């Protein structure tokens, strides 16, 4: 699925990409507030200057019911480089 996301030109127009399993429940307003806090607090800016960020909710990487990547984090993932993980 990530290959398809990377091929979509709209991917580069957003700060965050969120993939949610069909059986997961997401309270989008709460998620939006938490991501906004990262942005406003400067955490996202610092991470984007490096290799980007992903919010990790699984001990084994991107295998959880919800996967959240910053724009640059997604590009870093595509390139196979290491990135800054924010463990939830």
N, CA, C and O of each residue as an XYZ file, in Angstrom:
352
protein
N       0.817     -1.201      0.000
C       0.000      0.000      0.000
C       0.863      1.269      0.000
O       0.479      2.283     -0.582
N       2.026      1.207      0.652
C       2.859      2.408      0.733
C       3.364      2.829     -0.643
O       3.546      4.020     -0.894
N       3.590      1.880     -1.525
C       4.024      2.214     -2.883
C       2.964      3.065     -3.583
O       3.286      4.046     -4.254
N       1.701      2.679     -3.420
C       0.607      3.441     -4.019
C       0.505      4.841     -3.416
O       0.260      5.815     -4.128
N       0.693      4.934     -2.108
C       0.645      6.236     -1.444
C       1.751      7.137     -1.984
O       1.519      8.318     -2.245
N       2.942      6.591     -2.152
C       4.069      7.380     -2.649
C       3.871      7.824     -4.096
O       4.387      8.866     -4.500
N       3.138      7.054     -4.866
C       2.899      7.413     -6.266
C       1.824      8.485     -6.413
O       1.691      9.082     -7.481
N       1.066      8.732     -5.370
C      -0.001      9.738     -5.408
C       0.620     11.112     -5.131
O       1.187     11.333     -4.062
N       0.511     12.022     -6.085
C       1.139     13.341     -5.940
C       0.561     14.141     -4.786
O       1.219     15.065     -4.308
N      -0.637     13.830     -4.320
C      -1.236     14.556     -3.188
C      -0.481     14.306     -1.888
O      -0.603     15.083     -0.941
N       0.292     13.237     -1.836
C       1.046     12.894     -0.631
C       1.969     14.033     -0.210
O       2.145     14.268      0.985
N       2.550     14.730     -1.151
C       3.503     15.794     -0.833
C       2.831     17.097     -0.445
O       3.516     18.070     -0.130
N       1.505     17.137     -0.460
C       0.770     18.350     -0.117
C       0.331     18.388      1.347
O      -0.227     19.390      1.793
N       0.570     17.328      2.091
C       0.092     17.235      3.475
C       1.266     17.093      4.435
O       2.346     16.651      4.044
N       1.050     17.468      5.695
C       2.094     17.325      6.717
C       2.194     15.894      7.226
O       3.283     15.422      7.552
N       1.050     15.196      7.295
C       0.985     13.853      7.859
C       0.221     12.925      6.927
O      -0.730     13.333      6.260
N       0.654     11.670      6.892
C      -0.077     10.609      6.194
C      -0.479      9.593      7.262
O       0.352      9.137      8.047
N      -1.772      9.245      7.277
C      -2.296      8.329      8.283
C      -2.927      7.144      7.580
O      -3.821      7.309      6.749
N      -2.455      5.930      7.919
C      -3.033      4.702      7.398
C      -3.720      4.003      8.553
O      -3.113      3.771      9.599
N      -4.988      3.667      8.363
C      -5.775      3.060      9.437
C      -6.358      1.748      8.942
O      -6.932      1.693      7.854
N      -6.213      0.686      9.738
C      -6.837     -0.590      9.394
C      -8.354     -0.439      9.405
O      -8.887      0.367     10.168
N      -9.052     -1.201      8.574
C     -10.512     -1.048      8.472
C     -11.267     -1.358      9.769
O     -12.393     -0.893      9.950
N     -10.668     -2.128     10.661
C     -11.367     -2.460     11.912
C     -10.899     -1.602     13.089
O     -11.236     -1.893     14.236
N     -10.131     -0.552     12.817
C      -9.649      0.340     13.870
C     -10.613      1.504     14.072
O     -11.314      1.922     13.150
N     -10.630      2.009     15.288
C     -11.435      3.180     15.613
C     -10.474      4.336     15.867
O      -9.563      4.229     16.687
N     -10.687      5.443     15.156
C      -9.832      6.611     15.311
C     -10.718      7.811     15.624
O     -11.682      8.087     14.909
N     -10.389      8.507     16.679
C     -11.073      9.750     17.023
C     -10.269     10.866     16.368
O      -9.307     11.381     16.937
N     -10.683     11.223     15.170
C      -9.881     12.082     14.309
C      -9.607     13.449     14.928
O      -8.525     14.003     14.732
N     -10.555     14.000     15.665
C     -10.328     15.312     16.274
C      -9.218     15.241     17.323
O      -8.401     16.157     17.423
N      -9.183     14.168     18.098
C      -8.118     14.001     19.100
C      -6.778     13.783     18.403
O      -5.767     14.359     18.803
N      -6.770     12.961     17.372
C      -5.538     12.742     16.610
C      -5.045     14.053     16.018
O      -3.854     14.355     16.086
N      -5.940     14.825     15.443
C      -5.569     16.111     14.853
C      -4.953     17.029     15.913
O      -3.951     17.693     15.648
N      -5.545     17.071     17.106
C      -5.014     17.917     18.179
C      -3.618     17.466     18.600
O      -2.734     18.296     18.810
N      -3.418     16.161     18.722
C      -2.108     15.657     19.133
C      -1.039     15.946     18.088
O       0.086     16.306     18.432
N      -1.384     15.790     16.821
C      -0.423     16.091     15.763
C      -0.149     17.589     15.693
O       0.974     18.002     15.403
N      -1.159     18.395     15.955
C      -0.974     19.845     15.958
C      -0.018     20.261     17.077
O       0.787     21.176     16.904
N      -0.111     19.583     18.229
C       0.802     19.879     19.333
C       2.243     19.581     18.939
O       3.152     20.326     19.304
N       2.457     18.493     18.195
C       3.812     18.189     17.719
C       4.300     19.289     16.789
O       5.455     19.712     16.852
N       3.413     19.736     15.939
C       3.762     20.782     14.978
C       4.062     22.095     15.703
O       5.093     22.723     15.461
N       3.153     22.505     16.594
C       3.311     23.776     17.303
C       4.486     23.761     18.267
O       5.131     24.789     18.476
N       4.770     22.611     18.852
C       5.861     22.499     19.814
C       7.235     22.430     19.175
O       8.247     22.405     19.876
N       7.280     22.398     17.862
C       8.557     22.371     17.164
C       9.126     20.985     16.942
O      10.139     20.837     16.258
N       8.487     19.955     17.512
C       9.012     18.594     17.358
C       9.004     18.191     15.892
O       9.983     17.633     15.396
N       7.916     18.467     15.200
C       7.826     18.100     13.789
C       8.863     18.848     12.967
O       9.508     18.258     12.100
N       9.030     20.129     13.223
C      10.005     20.907     12.459
C      11.411     20.364     12.590
O      12.140     20.268     11.603
N      11.798     20.007     13.811
C      13.137     19.449     14.028
C      13.283     18.101     13.341
O      14.320     17.810     12.746
N      12.246     17.279     13.424
C      12.296     15.952     12.796
C      12.326     16.072     11.281
O      13.019     15.308     10.609
N      11.580     17.025     10.741
C      11.538     17.189      9.287
C      12.876     17.676      8.748
O      13.204     17.421      7.589
N      13.645     18.367      9.565
C      14.970     18.800      9.135
C      15.911     17.605      9.042
O      16.870     17.619      8.271
N      15.633     16.585      9.821
C      16.448     15.365      9.781
C      15.810     14.406      8.766
O      15.797     14.674      7.564
N      15.289     13.301      9.265
C      14.737     12.280      8.371
C      13.240     12.088      8.513
O      12.698     11.102      8.012
N      12.562     13.002      9.180
C      11.120     12.869      9.335
C      10.750     12.117     10.600
O      11.602     11.827     11.440
N       9.474     11.809     10.722
C       8.965     11.204     11.949
C       7.824     10.253     11.639
O       7.057     10.459     10.699
N       7.728      9.202     12.451
C       6.523      8.391     12.435
C       6.104      8.146     13.866
O       6.939      8.077     14.768
N       4.809      8.016     14.069
C       4.272      7.717     15.389
C       4.151      6.210     15.452
O       3.393      5.608     14.692
N       4.892      5.605     16.349
C       4.979      4.152     16.434
C       4.038      3.624     17.512
O       4.158      3.988     18.682
N       3.114      2.775     17.116
C       2.215      2.155     18.097
C       2.356      0.642     18.084
O       1.474     -0.076     18.553
N       3.477      0.158     17.541
C       3.743     -1.273     17.481
C       5.233     -1.485     17.720
O       6.060     -0.770     17.154
N       5.576     -2.447     18.540
C       6.984     -2.708     18.851
C       7.775     -3.168     17.636
O       9.005     -3.114     17.649
N       7.100     -3.615     16.596
C       7.767     -4.186     15.429
C       7.741     -3.253     14.226
O       7.860     -3.711     13.090
N       7.588     -1.952     14.457
C       7.602     -0.986     13.364
C       6.218     -0.706     12.816
O       5.248     -0.646     13.571
N       6.123     -0.536     11.527
C       4.863     -0.140     10.892
C       3.955     -1.349     10.665
O       3.737     -1.776      9.531
N       3.435     -1.886     11.757
C       2.547     -3.040     11.662
C       1.293     -2.871     12.513
O       0.507     -3.811     12.637
N       1.091     -1.714     13.093
C      -0.033     -1.488     13.989
C      -1.310     -1.151     13.237
O      -1.298     -1.029     12.012
N      -2.414     -1.001     13.964
C      -3.697     -0.693     13.342
C      -3.769      0.735     12.800
O      -4.631      1.050     11.980
N      -2.865      1.591     13.261
C      -2.791      2.950     12.734
C      -1.317      3.288     12.555
O      -0.500      3.054     13.446
N      -0.990      3.840     11.395
C       0.381      4.219     11.095
C       0.371      5.677     10.663
O      -0.370      6.060      9.758
N       1.194      6.482     11.314
C       1.205      7.926     11.083
C       2.631      8.343     10.744
O       3.558      8.117     11.522
N       2.793      8.948      9.582
C       4.113      9.375      9.132
C       4.065     10.832      8.705
O       3.111     11.275      8.066
N       5.108     11.572      9.068
C       5.234     12.929      8.542
C       5.593     12.819      7.062
O       5.989     11.755      6.585
N       5.451     13.911      6.356
C       5.751     13.910      4.913
C       7.171     13.409      4.655
O       7.383     12.510      3.841
N       8.134     13.995      5.351
C       9.524     13.586      5.135
C       9.776     12.188      5.691
O      10.612     11.451      5.167
N       9.055     11.822      6.751
C       9.159     10.466      7.274
C       8.762      9.432      6.236
O       9.389      8.379      6.123
N       7.724      9.736      5.485
C       7.277      8.832      4.428
C       8.339      8.726      3.332
O       8.620      7.636      2.833
N       8.918      9.850      2.967
C       9.965      9.825      1.943
C      11.210      9.096      2.446
O      11.885      8.408      1.680
N      11.507      9.248      3.724
C      12.626      8.517      4.321
C      12.358      7.024      4.303
O      13.240      6.232      3.969
N      11.131      6.636      4.665
C      10.725      5.231      4.623
C      10.898      4.682      3.204
O      11.390      3.570      3.015
N      10.492      5.466      2.224
C      10.600      5.035      0.828
C      12.054      4.827      0.423
O      12.364      3.959     -0.393
N      12.949      5.640      1.006
C      14.360      5.533      0.674
C      15.121      4.522      1.516
O      16.293      4.255      1.250
N      14.473      3.956      2.529
C      15.117      2.952      3.366
C      16.073      3.512      4.400
O      16.923      2.782      4.910
N      15.950      4.809      4.725
C      16.843      5.433      5.694
C      16.254      5.352      7.098
O      15.076      5.040      7.275
N      17.094      5.639      8.092
C      16.611      5.656      9.475
C      15.911      6.977      9.738
O      16.210      7.987      9.102
N      14.962      6.962     10.696
C      14.187      8.156     10.998
C      13.964      8.315     12.481
O      14.375      7.466     13.272
N      13.318      9.391     12.858
C      13.023      9.675     14.240
C      11.663      9.092     14.581
O      10.655      9.480     13.989
N      11.624      8.171     15.525
C      10.357      7.554     15.910
C       9.834      8.199     17.172
O      10.585      8.407     18.125
N       8.559      8.515     17.187
C       7.900      8.985     18.377
C       7.039      7.833     18.866
O       6.017      7.518     18.255
N       7.438      7.208     19.950
C       6.731      6.022     20.437
C       5.533      6.461     21.265
O       5.663      7.224     22.222
N       4.369      5.964     20.878
C       3.148      6.327     21.604
C       2.894      5.369     22.751
O       1.909      5.519     23.474
